[in-house]
Amino acid sequence: MNQPARWILFGLGLLLFALALYKTYENTTPPKEVRNIPGYQAWEKETLELADTIPVQDGGRIKPLTTYAGFTMLRLNGERSLKLTAEEGGEEIRLKPLAWLMDIYFRPQYALQMPSFRIEDSEILRAVGVEPGDRRDRYSYEELEPGRDRLFELATGYGKIEADRRDPMEKQVIALATNIQTYEQLLGVFGMARAGLIMDSLGGEGGAPKRADVSSVMATAEVIQGVLQRSQAEKTPIPTHVQNLLEQVIQGANASKFGLFVFPPEDADDSKWLSPGERVMNMMQMNTREPEQSVEDIAMMETVSRSLSESEAAFRKSLGELKDSVVARAEARGEYEQVPLEADYYRKNWFLYALVFFLIGTLLAIGMWMTGQSRAGNILSVGVWLTSLAGLIYVIIPIVKRSIIMQRPPVGNLYDTIIFICAAVIIFGALIEWLTKRRFALGALPIAGAVLILLARMFEVGDAKDHMDPLVAVLRSNYWLTTHVICIVLGYAAGLVTALLGMIYVLLRGLRLDGGDKDLRRSLTRAVYGMVCLTLFLSLVGTVLGGIWANDSWGRFWGWDPKENGALLIVLANLAILHGRLGGFLREWGIHLAAIFMAAIVTFSWWGVNLLETGLHSYGFSEGGHLYTWMLYGIVGVLILFGLIARAVENAGKAKVDRVKELKKAEG
């Protein structure tokens, strides 16, 4: 097989690998169903833009409503969009998270028909008495409602089982029950404001019961409290109409207690925002220092929820008044500044564009390798540089934005490490290419970038959590996050670059794509040696800094915690490679195979120990990631095996050539 044919096969192999990764990502969610909802009308653009930056509290921080909607939809549905039609065969409407949440709040008649719930296993539906569709599908609340009571009954029973002893179906039942409960809490936020309260003692037109606004009843809370106190003092029954009224208030307040925390408290020392239900109950119990504001807030909610029946323009006007009131109070507390920036961050979708640049760069890199040092190869190399740097920019900008939004250094959780390592790998690889100018590192830049960004997207979808929420108390130190954590994560990145260079060497030499170029091989070996030294330095310094931080936080420098052991393994592995190289035990093949094995060690320290769910570094635990970890271990094992076989074949070939030379010499 000639060299161009090998390059073509190599390129096809890379494309197949990328396709496999994409399919893995795609298969985490079932195909999107286009659901027909008669009469549905999409929200106007101006309405969604207005609601986009309404500040709410969730996960311990203030964020825009669009962020809350995005992760809520992702958690329930597994996607960030739905496809609807208003009539059979009509034009598709792509519903994004904010519009989906607005429908739940203000147009429940449509929301109840939307396929909002992702079901992994149809056996769950059979267990609760609901007729299932495909094994993995999405269902609306209306479709699941007949099995709701049975679902919660099963979830209550399974909840008594220890978490690590539950089987997959039991876990999915509990997760679905939690999602149903979350959805019902969202439905209830504006329910009381929209429907009002029935006044038994007052008759409306035609004998129909008269309805009163909740805000009006709240304004009479002092009078109602007087009635209750008088009944208690006189030991007489509470008047029936007051009793019925209070029962409605309690029911409505409980329904709107958890789905939206949108009202900032007056007291600057109070960090917890209030929900509509809490506003109502605090007022009715006379347990608030801002009674007038409480009544005004609920009155604005009533106006918003009822104005939609008039027109969307009227709805937008009343929603704007509510938003202005909340924003003014949030600004006075210094809690609104980052909200527009965060909304813009998610709107721009930076990492998706970075992935596009890296994928284009991957195709150009394959072409660059196939065309070699020709004019076309030189042009393609410029394209690889440009797309890789463009991708890097589209990774660095959102990392900086996230730091500004979170008011902390860029790395604080597993998701942060993926995107940070992506940027670091590209930078390290670019420096190697600048020093060597042999294009082996250049071609690897977009490939590594694409894999890491795809991994970040898969992790975000699988975890379905907002990774900008506040850190646990032990991590709330910007000094140590800037020194220890960044140093360690840079060590991970350097170790992965080391392994990547080792993989390139083994594939080039094993597939004979290097044409026997000894200068290229030496350049790769020198680059690997330099990256081993850099990995050792960063990991050692980071580990020592971590010990100092541990001594400050936990009162001991070292405790053989899994995360500490993982960092120590990286240090010891790099020391072993350096000593093996200096002692002559690891030559070219040896140092590169050892470098590949470094990927497994780094992955275990970076990712694997978080799956053990033990140790003091509990803030790093993740419920997913086993598949990705074992996939990488498998790739490392296959490449090491391939390298050993290629080395054996190469040695056998050399031995055969040597024997032929000896025979010819003997015959001569």
C-alpha positions in Angstrom: 0.0 0.0 0.0 1.5 3.4 -1.0 1.7 6.4 1.3 -1.2 8.4 -0.2 -3.5 5.4 0.3 -2.4 5.1 3.9 -3.2 8.8 4.5 -6.7 8.3 2.9 -7.4 5.3 5.2 -6.1 7.4 8.2 -8.4 10.2 7.3 -11.4 7.9 6.9 -10.5 6.4 10.3 -10.6 9.9 11.9 -13.9 10.7 10.2 -15.4 7.4 11.4 -14.2 8.2 14.9 -15.8 11.6 14.8 -19.0 10.1 13.4 -19.0 7.5 16.3 -18.6 10.4 18.8 -21.4 12.3 17.2 -23.7 9.3 17.2 -22.9 8.7 20.8 -24.0 12.3 21.5 -27.1 12.0 19.2 -28.2 8.7 20.8 -28.4 10.2 24.3 -31.8 11.6 23.2 -34.6 10.0 21.1 -35.7 11.6 17.9 -37.7 14.7 18.2 -41.4 14.3 17.8 -43.5 17.0 16.0 -46.5 17.4 18.2 -49.7 18.9 16.8 -51.3 21.4 19.3 -54.4 22.9 17.6 -54.6 26.7 17.8 -51.1 27.2 19.1 -49.5 30.6 18.4 -45.8 31.3 18.9 -44.8 34.1 21.3 -43.8 37.3 19.6 -40.1 38.1 19.5 -40.5 41.2 21.6 -42.3 39.3 24.3 -39.5 36.7 24.6 -36.8 39.5 24.5 -38.6 41.2 27.4 -38.8 38.0 29.5 -35.3 36.9 28.6 -33.5 39.0 31.4 -36.1 38.8 34.2 -33.9 38.0 37.2 -34.8 34.9 39.3 -33.1 33.1 42.1 -32.2 29.4 41.5 -29.5 27.2 42.7 -28.3 29.7 45.2 -27.6 32.5 42.7 -29.4 35.2 40.6 -29.7 34.3 37.0 -31.9 35.3 34.0 -35.2 33.6 33.4 -33.8 32.2 30.1 -31.1 30.2 32.0 -33.6 28.8 34.5 -35.8 27.8 31.6 -33.0 26.2 29.6 -31.7 23.9 32.4 -35.3 23.1 33.6 -36.3 22.0 30.1 -33.0 20.1 29.7 -33.6 18.2 32.9 -37.2 17.2 32.1 -37.0 16.8 28.3 -33.3 16.0 27.6 -33.3 18.7 24.9 -33.4 22.4 24.6 -36.2 22.6 22.0 -39.5 21.1 21.0 -41.2 20.9 17.6 -44.9 21.8 17.3 -47.5 22.5 14.7 -50.7 24.4 15.1 -52.5 22.2 12.6 -51.9 18.8 11.0 -49.3 19.1 8.3 -48.8 22.8 9.1 -45.6 24.7 9.5 -43.3 23.5 12.2 -42.7 25.8 15.2 -39.4 25.3 17.0 -40.1 26.0 20.7 -37.1 27.0 22.8 -36.8 26.8 26.6 -38.0 30.4 27.4 -41.1 30.1 25.2 -41.7 26.6 26.7 -41.6 28.0 30.2 -43.8 31.0 29.3 -46.4 28.6 28.0 -46.3 26.7 31.3 -46.7 29.9 33.3 -49.3 31.7 31.2 -50.8 29.3 28.6 -51.2 25.9 30.5 -53.9 24.8 28.0 -51.1 24.4 25.5 -48.3 23.4 27.8 -50.2 20.4 29.1 -50.2 18.9 25.5 -46.4 19.4 24.9 -44.1 16.3 25.0 -42.1 17.7 27.9 -41.1 14.5 29.6 -38.4 12.2 28.4 -39.0 8.5 29.3 -35.9 6.2 29.0 -37.8 2.9 29.5 -41.4 2.3 28.5 -41.7 -0.3 31.2 -42.0 2.6 33.7 -45.2 3.6 32.0 -46.6 0.1 32.1 -45.8 0.0 35.8 -48.0 3.0 36.4 -50.8 2.0 34.0 -50.0 4.3 31.0 -49.9 2.9 27.5 -46.4 3.5 26.2 -45.1 4.4 22.8 -41.6 3.6 21.8 -39.1 2.3 24.4 -37.5 5.8 24.5 -39.9 8.6 23.8 -41.3 11.9 25.1 -44.7 12.4 26.6 -47.0 15.3 27.7 -48.3 15.9 31.2 -51.8 15.0 29.9 -50.6 11.6 28.7 -48.8 10.8 32.0 -51.5 12.2 34.4 -53.6 9.0 34.5 -50.6 7.2 36.1 -49.5 10.1 38.4 -50.8 8.7 41.7 -49.3 5.3 41.0 -46.0 6.9 40.0 -45.7 8.8 43.2 -46.7 5.7 45.2 -43.9 3.7 43.6 -41.4 6.6 43.9 -42.2 6.9 47.7 -41.4 3.1 48.1 -38.3 3.2 46.0 -37.1 6.3 47.9 -36.7 4.1 51.0 -34.1 2.0 49.3 -30.5 3.1 49.6 -29.4 5.0 46.5 -26.6 2.7 45.6 -28.9 -0.3 45.8 -31.6 0.9 43.4 -31.8 -0.7 40.0 -32.0 1.5 36.9 -35.8 1.3 36.7 -36.2 2.4 40.3 -33.9 5.3 39.7 -35.9 6.3 36.6 -39.2 6.1 38.5 -37.9 8.5 41.2 -36.4 10.8 38.5 -39.7 10.9 36.6 -41.7 11.6 39.8 -39.3 14.4 40.6 -39.7 15.9 37.1 -43.5 15.7 37.4 -43.4 17.4 40.7 -41.2 20.2 39.3 -43.6 20.6 36.3 -46.6 20.9 38.6 -44.7 23.5 40.7 -44.2 25.5 37.5 -47.8 25.2 36.5 -48.9 26.5 39.9 -46.8 29.7 39.9 -49.5 31.9 38.2 -52.5 29.7 38.8 -53.8 31.5 41.8 -53.1 34.9 40.3 -55.0 33.9 37.1 -58.0 32.3 38.7 -58.5 34.4 41.8 -60.5 33.3 44.9 -64.2 32.3 45.2 -66.1 34.5 47.7 -68.9 32.3 49.1 -70.7 35.1 50.8 -71.0 37.2 47.6 -73.0 36.4 44.6 -72.1 37.4 41.1 -74.2 37.9 38.0 -76.7 35.1 37.4 -76.1 33.7 40.8 -72.5 32.7 39.9 -69.9 32.9 42.7 -68.1 36.2 42.8 -64.3 36.0 42.5 -61.9 38.3 44.3 -58.3 39.1 43.6 -55.7 37.5 45.9 -54.0 40.9 46.3 -57.4 42.3 47.6 -57.7 39.6 50.1 -54.0 40.1 51.2 -54.8 43.8 51.8 -57.4 42.7 54.3 -55.0 40.3 56.1 -55.1 42.3 59.3 -58.9 42.1 59.4 -58.9 38.4 58.7 -56.3 37.9 61.5 -58.7 39.8 63.8 -61.5 37.5 62.9 -59.3 34.4 63.6 -58.1 35.8 66.9 -61.7 36.7 68.0 -62.9 33.2 67.1 -60.0 31.7 69.1 -60.6 34.0 72.1 -64.4 33.4 72.1 -63.8 29.7 71.3 -66.3 29.9 68.5 -66.0 28.3 65.0 -64.4 30.4 62.3 -67.0 31.8 59.9 -67.6 29.4 57.0 -66.8 31.9 54.3 -63.6 32.9 56.0 -62.6 29.3 56.5 -63.3 28.5 52.8 -61.3 31.6 51.8 -58.3 30.7 53.9 -58.3 27.1 52.5 -58.2 28.5 48.9 -55.4 30.9 49.9 -53.3 28.1 51.5 -53.9 25.8 48.5 -53.0 28.5 46.0 -49.9 29.7 48.0 -48.6 26.1 48.3 -49.1 25.6 44.5 -47.0 28.8 43.8 -44.4 28.3 46.5 -41.6 26.6 44.6 -41.8 27.2 40.9 -40.4 30.8 40.7 -38.3 32.8 43.2 -38.6 36.3 41.6 -39.1 38.8 44.4 -36.0 40.3 46.1 -36.4 40.8 49.9 -36.2 44.3 51.3 -33.6 43.4 53.9 -30.2 43.5 52.3 -28.9 40.9 54.8 -31.5 38.4 53.6 -30.1 36.5 50.7 -33.2 34.4 49.9 -35.6 35.7 47.3 -39.3 35.0 47.7 -41.8 33.1 45.6 -45.4 34.3 45.0 -46.6 31.7 47.5 -44.3 32.9 50.1 -45.3 36.5 49.5 -49.0 35.5 50.0 -48.4 33.4 53.2 -46.1 35.9 54.8 -48.7 38.6 54.3 -51.7 36.5 55.5 -49.7 35.6 58.6 -48.7 39.2 59.1 -45.1 38.0 59.0 -43.6 40.5 56.6 -41.8 43.9 56.9 -43.0 45.0 53.5 -46.8 44.5 53.4 -47.4 47.1 50.7 -44.8 45.7 48.4 -46.2 42.2 48.9 -49.7 43.2 47.9 -48.3 45.2 44.9 -46.2 42.2 43.7 -49.2 39.9 43.7 -51.4 42.5 42.1 -48.8 42.9 39.3 -48.8 39.1 38.8 -52.6 39.1 38.5 -52.5 41.9 35.9 -49.8 40.0 33.9 -51.6 36.7 34.0 -55.0 38.1 32.9 -53.8 40.7 30.4 -52.9 37.9 27.9 -56.6 37.3 27.2 -56.7 41.0 26.0 -53.7 40.9 23.7 -50.1 40.1 23.7 -49.2 43.8 23.5 -51.1 44.3 26.7 -49.5 41.3 28.3 -46.1 42.7 27.3 -46.9 46.0 28.9 -47.9 44.5 32.2 -44.9 42.0 32.1 -42.6 45.0 31.5 -44.0 46.7 34.6 -43.4 43.6 36.8 -39.9 43.2 35.4 -39.0 46.9 35.9 -40.1 46.6 39.6 -38.1 43.4 40.2 -35.0 44.7 38.3 -35.0 48.0 40.2 -34.9 46.1 43.6 -32.3 43.6 42.3 -30.1 46.5 41.1 -30.4 48.2 44.5 -29.1 45.0 46.1 -26.3 44.7 43.6 -27.6 41.4 42.2 -28.6 42.3 38.6 -25.3 43.4 37.0 -24.4 40.0 35.6 -27.9 38.9 34.5 -27.8 40.5 31.0 -24.3 39.2 30.4 -25.4 35.7 31.2 -28.4 35.9 28.9 -26.1 37.1 26.1 -23.6 34.3 27.0 -26.2 31.5 26.4 -27.8 33.4 23.4 -24.4 33.5 21.5 -23.8 29.7 21.8 -20.1 30.2 21.7 -19.1 26.6 22.1 -21.2 25.4 19.2 -19.4 27.8 16.9 -16.1 26.6 18.3 -17.1 23.0 17.5 -17.9 24.1 13.9 -14.5 25.7 13.5 -12.7 22.7 14.9 -14.6 20.3 12.7 -13.7 22.3 9.6 -10.1 22.4 10.8 -10.2 18.6 11.2 -11.1 18.2 7.5 -8.5 20.7 6.5 -5.9 18.9 8.6 -6.6 15.5 6.9 -6.2 17.3 3.6 -2.9 18.9 4.8 -1.5 15.6 5.8 -2.5 13.9 2.6 -1.0 16.6 0.3 2.3 16.9 2.3 4.7 19.8 1.6 3.1 20.7 -1.7 1.6 24.1 -2.4 -1.9 22.8 -1.6 -0.5 21.4 1.7 0.8 24.8 2.6 -2.5 26.5 1.8 -4.4 23.9 3.8 -2.0 24.4 6.8 -2.9 28.1 6.8 -6.5 27.0 6.9 -5.9 24.7 9.9 -4.1 27.5 11.7 -7.0 29.9 11.1 -9.8 27.5 12.1 -7.9 26.3 15.2 -7.2 29.9 16.3 -10.8 30.9 15.6 -12.0 27.9 17.6 -9.7 28.8 20.4 -11.0 32.4 20.5 -14.6 31.0 20.6 -13.5 28.9 23.6 -11.6 31.6 25.5 -14.3 34.3 25.2 -17.0 32.3 26.9 -14.5 31.1 29.6 -13.8 34.7 30.4 -17.5 35.6 30.4 -18.3 32.7 32.7 -15.6 33.9 35.1 -17.1 37.4 35.1 -20.6 36.0 35.6 -19.5 33.7 38.4 -17.1 36.3 40.0 -14.5 33.6 40.4 -11.6 31.9 38.5 -12.6 29.8 35.5 -12.3 26.3 37.0 -14.5 25.1 39.8 -16.3 22.0 38.6 -16.0 19.2 36.1 -17.6 21.1 33.3 -15.3 24.0 33.8 -12.3 21.7 33.6 -13.3 20.3 30.2 -13.6 23.7 28.4 -10.5 25.0 30.2 -8.5 22.0 29.2 -9.7 22.4 25.7 -8.2 25.9 25.6 -5.0 24.8 27.3 -4.5 21.9 24.9 -4.9 24.1 21.9 -2.4 26.6 23.3 0.2 24.0 24.2 -0.2 22.3 20.8 0.2 25.7 19.0 3.4 26.4 20.9 4.8 22.9 20.0 3.9 23.6 16.3 5.6 27.0 16.5 8.8 25.4 17.9 8.9 22.3 15.6 7.1 23.5 12.4 6.6 19.9 11.4 2.7 20.0 11.2 2.2 16.9 13.4 1.0 19.1 16.3 -0.9 21.5 14.0 -3.1 18.8 12.6 -3.9 17.5 16.0 -5.2 20.9 17.3 -8.6 20.9 15.7 -9.1 17.2 16.4 -8.4 17.6 20.1 -10.6 20.8 20.2 -13.5 19.0 18.5 -13.4 16.0 20.8 -13.2 18.1 24.0 -16.0 20.5 23.0 -18.2 17.6 22.0 -17.4 16.0 25.4 -18.4 19.2 27.2 -21.7 19.3 25.3 -22.4 15.6 26.1 -21.5 16.2 29.7 -23.8 19.2 30.0 -26.7 17.4 28.4 -26.1 14.2 30.5 -25.7 16.2 33.8 -28.5 18.6 33.0 -27.3 21.1 35.6 -26.4 24.7 35.7 -22.6 24.6 36.1 -22.4 28.3 37.1 -24.2 27.8 40.4 -22.2 28.7 43.5 -19.4 26.4 44.7 -19.5 24.4 48.0 -18.0 26.3 50.9 -14.6 24.5 50.8 -14.0 25.8 47.3 -14.9 29.4 47.9 -11.4 30.8 47.8 -10.4 32.7 44.7 -6.8 32.6 45.7 -6.6 28.8 45.8 -8.8 28.4 42.8 -6.4 30.6 40.9 -3.3 28.8 42.1 -3.8 25.2 43.1 -6.8 24.3 40.9 -5.6 26.0 37.7 -2.1 24.6 38.1 -3.5 21.1 38.5 -5.9 21.4 35.5 -3.0 22.8 33.4 -1.1 19.7 34.5 -4.0 17.5 33.2 -3.9 19.4 29.9 -0.2 19.0 29.5 -0.5 15.3 30.3 -3.2 14.9 27.6 -1.0 16.7 25.1 1.8 14.4 26.0 -0.4 11.4 25.3 -1.7 12.9 22.1 1.8 13.3 20.8 2.6 9.7 21.7 -0.5 8.6 19.8 0.6 10.6 16.8 4.0 9.0 16.9 2.7 5.4 17.2 0.2 5.9 14.4 2.6 7.6 12.0 5.3 5.1 12.6 3.1 2.0 12.9 1.1 2.8 9.7 4.4 4.0 8.0 2.9 7.4 7.3 6.1 9.2 8.3 8.0 7.7 5.3 10.8 6.7 7.6 11.6 10.3 8.4 13.9 10.1 11.4 14.0 13.9 11.8 10.2 13.9 12.3 10.5 11.0 14.8 13.1 12.9 16.8 11.0 16.0 16.8 8.1 14.1 18.2 10.3 12.5 20.8 11.8 15.8 21.9 8.3 17.3 22.1 7.0 14.4 24.2 10.0 14.7 26.5 9.4 18.4 27.0 5.7 17.9 27.7 6.6 15.2 30.3 8.8 17.7 32.0 6.0 20.4 31.9 3.4 17.9 33.1 5.6 16.9 36.0 6.3 20.6 37.0 2.6 21.6 36.9 1.3 18.5 38.7 4.0 18.6 41.4 3.5 22.3 42.1 -0.3 21.9 42.0 -0.2 18.9 44.3 2.0 20.8 46.9 -0.3 23.8 46.7 -3.3 21.5 47.2 -1.7 20.0 50.3 -1.2 23.5 51.7 -4.9 24.3 51.0 -6.0 21.0 52.6 -4.0 21.8 55.7 -5.7 25.2 55.9 -9.2 23.8 55.3 -9.1 20.3 56.8 -6.2 20.5 59.2 -3.9 18.0 57.4 -1.5 18.3 54.4 -2.2 14.8 53.1 -4.9 12.3 53.7 -4.7 9.7 50.9 -7.9 11.0 49.4 -8.7 9.6 46.0 -8.2 13.0 44.3 -4.9 13.4 46.1 -3.8 9.9 45.1 -4.7 10.7 41.5 -2.5 13.8 41.4 0.3 11.8 43.0 -0.1 9.1 40.3 0.5 11.7 37.6 3.7 12.9 39.4 5.0 9.4 39.9 4.2 8.4 36.3 6.1 11.3 34.9 9.0 10.7 37.2 9.1 7.1 36.0 9.1 8.1 32.3 11.9 10.6 32.9 14.0 8.1 34.9 13.3 5.4 32.3 14.4 7.7 29.5 17.6 8.9 31.3 18.5 5.3 32.3 18.1 4.1 28.7 15.2 1.8 29.5 12.7 3.8 27.4 13.8 4.6 23.9 11.7 6.1 21.2 9.0 3.4 21.1 9.0 3.1 24.9 8.7 6.8 25.8 5.8 7.2 23.3 3.9 4.1 24.6 4.4 5.3 28.1 3.1 8.8 27.0 0.0 7.1 25.7 -0.5 5.3 29.0 -0.3 8.8 30.6 -3.7 9.5 29.1 -5.3 6.8 31.3 -3.6 8.1 34.4 -4.6 11.7 33.7 -8.2 10.6 33.0 -8.4 8.6 36.2 -7.1 11.6 38.2 -9.2 14.2 36.4 -12.4 12.3 35.8 -12.3 8.7 37.2 -11.9 9.5 40.9 -15.1 11.7 40.7 -17.0 8.5 39.9 -15.9 6.7 43.0 -18.2 8.9 45.2 -15.9 8.7 48.1 -13.4 11.1 49.7 -13.4 14.7 50.9 -13.5 16.0 47.3 -17.2 15.3 47.2 -17.9 18.5 45.2 -16.5 16.8 42.2 -18.8 13.8 42.1 -20.7 13.2 38.9 -23.6 10.8 38.2 -22.4 10.3 34.6 -19.2 9.9 32.8 -18.5 6.1 33.2 -19.0 5.5 29.5 -16.6 8.3 28.5 -14.0 7.1 31.0 -14.1 3.5 29.8 -14.1 4.5 26.2 -10.8 6.4 26.7 -9.3 3.5 28.6 -10.2 1.3 25.7 -8.7 3.6 23.1 -5.5 3.8 25.2 -5.3 0.0 25.5 -5.9 -0.5 21.7 -3.2 2.1 20.8 -0.7 0.6 23.2 -1.4 -2.9 21.8 -1.1 -1.6 18.3 2.2 0.1 19.1 3.6 -3.1 20.6 2.5 -5.1 17.5 3.9 -2.5 15.2 7.2 -2.4 17.1 7.4 -6.2 16.9 6.7 -6.2 13.2 9.2 -3.5 12.6 11.9 -5.4 14.6 11.1 -8.6 12.8 11.4 -6.8 9.5 14.8 -5.3 10.5 16.0 -8.7 11.7 14.9 -10.2 8.3 16.8 -7.5 6.4 19.9 -8.0 8.6 19.8 -11.8 7.9 19.5 -11.2 4.2 22.5 -8.8 4.4 24.5 -11.4 6.3 23.6 -14.1 3.8 24.7 -11.9 0.9 27.9 -11.0 2.7 28.6 -14.7 3.3 27.9 -15.6 -0.3 30.1 -12.8 -1.4 
